[in-house]
C-alpha cells in the first residue's frame, strides 16, 4: 500500500516532466471550481458533471470517462448514483 500511495502521489500531481519522470497527469491543468451545493450527493453530481463537461470541451468524446477516487468516495458514489459498475 505504501508503494501504491507513492505511485499515486507521483502520477496524479502537477509536476512538470524532467529527466527522471514524466509530467504528472495534472500538469498544466487549471482546477475547476468545486460545487457549493450543501447536499453532498448534489455536490458530487455537480462536480462529476463539471469534470465530464470539461473533458468534452477539451475534445474528449465523453463516452468512456473513468473517475479515479478513493475507495470511500467510490462506495459513496456507487450507492448514491445507483450503479452496479465496479469502483
Residue pairs with C-beta under 8 A, 6 or more apart in sequence:
10 21
10 24
11 24
11 25
12 24
12 25
12 26
12 68
13 24
13 25
13 26
13 27
14 24
14 26
14 27
14 28
14 29
15 21
15 23
15 24
15 27
16 23
16 27
17 23
17 27
32 47
32 50
32 51
32 54
33 50
34 43
34 47
35 42
35 43
35 44
35 46
35 47
35 50
36 43
37 43
37 46
40 76
41 80
44 76
44 77
44 80
45 81
48 67
48 77
51 65
51 67
52 62
52 65
55 62
55 65
56 62
67 77
69 77
69 87
71 87
74 87
75 87
77 83
77 87
78 84
78 85
78 87
